[in-house]
Amino acid sequence: MLQVKDYRVSYGQSEVVHGVNFEVKENEIVAIMGRNGMGKTSLMKSLVGMVPESGGSVSLGGTDLTGMKSFARVANGVGFVPQGRMIFSTMTVLENIETGLTSTNQSRLTDDSDLYELFPVLKEMKKRRGGNLSGGQQQQLAIARALASNPKVLILDEPTEGIQPSIIKEMARTLKRIRDERGLSILVSEQVLSFALEIADRVLVIEGGNIVHQDEIANIDEDKVASYLSV
Ligand SMILES: Nc1ncnc2c1ncn2[C@@H]1O[C@H](COP(=O)(O)OP(=O)(O)OP(=O)(O)O)[C@@H](O)[C@H]1O
């Protein structure tokens, strides 16, 4: 589904992702793990088109996304939940979700939307300002906004950051439900091993801009992955 080949990301002369290769298969959940500053955010922002790649290629379902701007990548099936959620705090919950609809042909969210079925609290709060929601609710809002464009792959950058442990478990269940019900692929960056173990089919470890290790979850070497995450 998502194919990433020899993919490079640079800021000016400084290359921070050094030619990584991986794929996320249809219906698969892949977690990219690594400590702060290892290149997770740069890689994800670039896959979404917010930072241009400096080499290599990315394709989704056979469509080459390389060189496309972010609106075109979204239109071709990439959904993004950025680090820190980045919801619009002065806009209502409904307006926030509707910003995700503009990349499809629909401009209004109706009350019978399946997004409200996934996140009932957003329906109850649809007229509240985004900034008044709790961290966990804002994360649901950011996921709903990303799903509004009907993506084929959902990319989430450290969704557990700043979220309470009880809500993290719920988030893992919801993401698996989204994968099962919508049949999409998920790429999630993460520093919390327990969350990755709960959600992922496969784990990649990124260090210094290179993928240095990968494991299927069924035979994961937890100690080895943990050793990459410890400082
Ligand atoms: N806008 C930028 N300009 C220059 N260098 C940057 C920029 N953003 C990130 N970097 C550098 O790129 C490298 C990778 O950072 P990145 O944020 O991608 O890592 P990360 O693994 O996502 O870390 P975190 O978990 O803190 O988000 C770091 O050395 C960082 O200093």
The ligand as a MOL file (V3000), in Angstrom:
LIG
                    3D

  0  0  0     0  0            999 V3000
M  V30 BEGIN CTAB
M  V30 COUNTS 31 33 0 0 0
M  V30 BEGIN ATOM
M  V30 1 N 13.0510 22.6210 10.7920 0
M  V30 2 C 14.2330 22.0490 11.0480 0
M  V30 3 N 15.3830 22.5960 10.5980 0
M  V30 4 C 16.5810 22.0080 10.8230 0
M  V30 5 N 16.7290 20.8440 11.4920 0
M  V30 6 C 15.6310 20.2400 11.9570 0
M  V30 7 C 14.3260 20.8020 11.7630 0
M  V30 8 N 13.4170 19.9760 12.3380 0
M  V30 9 C 14.1200 18.9520 12.8630 0
M  V30 10 N 15.4580 19.1080 12.6410 0
M  V30 11 C 16.5280 18.1800 13.0370 0
M  V30 12 O 16.2660 16.9440 12.4090 0
M  V30 13 C 16.6320 15.8670 13.2720 0
M  V30 14 C 15.4490 14.9300 13.4160 0
M  V30 15 O 14.3980 15.5900 14.1490 0
M  V30 16 P 12.9010 15.0600 14.2190 0
M  V30 17 O 12.0720 16.1150 14.8590 0
M  V30 18 O 12.5020 14.5650 12.9040 0
M  V30 19 O 13.0870 13.8240 15.1840 0
M  V30 20 P 11.9920 13.0090 16.0050 0
M  V30 21 O 12.5130 11.6090 16.0490 0
M  V30 22 O 10.6550 13.2010 15.4470 0
M  V30 23 O 12.0580 13.6570 17.4430 0
M  V30 24 P 10.8310 14.1140 18.3730 0
M  V30 25 O 10.3570 12.8780 19.0150 0
M  V30 26 O 11.5030 15.0680 19.3100 0
M  V30 27 O 9.8150 14.7700 17.4980 0
M  V30 28 C 17.0860 16.4830 14.5830 0
M  V30 29 O 18.4970 16.5290 14.5670 0
M  V30 30 C 16.5050 17.8750 14.5360 0
M  V30 31 O 17.3110 18.7800 15.2370 0
M  V30 END ATOM
M  V30 BEGIN BOND
M  V30 1 1 1 2
M  V30 2 1 2 3
M  V30 3 2 2 7
M  V30 4 2 3 4
M  V30 5 1 4 5
M  V30 6 2 5 6
M  V30 7 1 6 7
M  V30 8 1 6 10
M  V30 9 1 7 8
M  V30 10 2 8 9
M  V30 11 1 9 10
M  V30 12 1 10 11
M  V30 13 1 11 12
M  V30 14 1 11 30
M  V30 15 1 12 13
M  V30 16 1 13 14
M  V30 17 1 13 28
M  V30 18 1 14 15
M  V30 19 1 15 16
M  V30 20 2 16 17
M  V30 21 1 16 18
M  V30 22 1 16 19
M  V30 23 1 19 20
M  V30 24 2 20 21
M  V30 25 1 20 22
M  V30 26 1 20 23
M  V30 27 1 23 24
M  V30 28 2 24 25
M  V30 29 1 24 26
M  V30 30 1 24 27
M  V30 31 1 28 29
M  V30 32 1 28 30
M  V30 33 1 30 31
M  V30 END BOND
M  V30 END CTAB
M  END
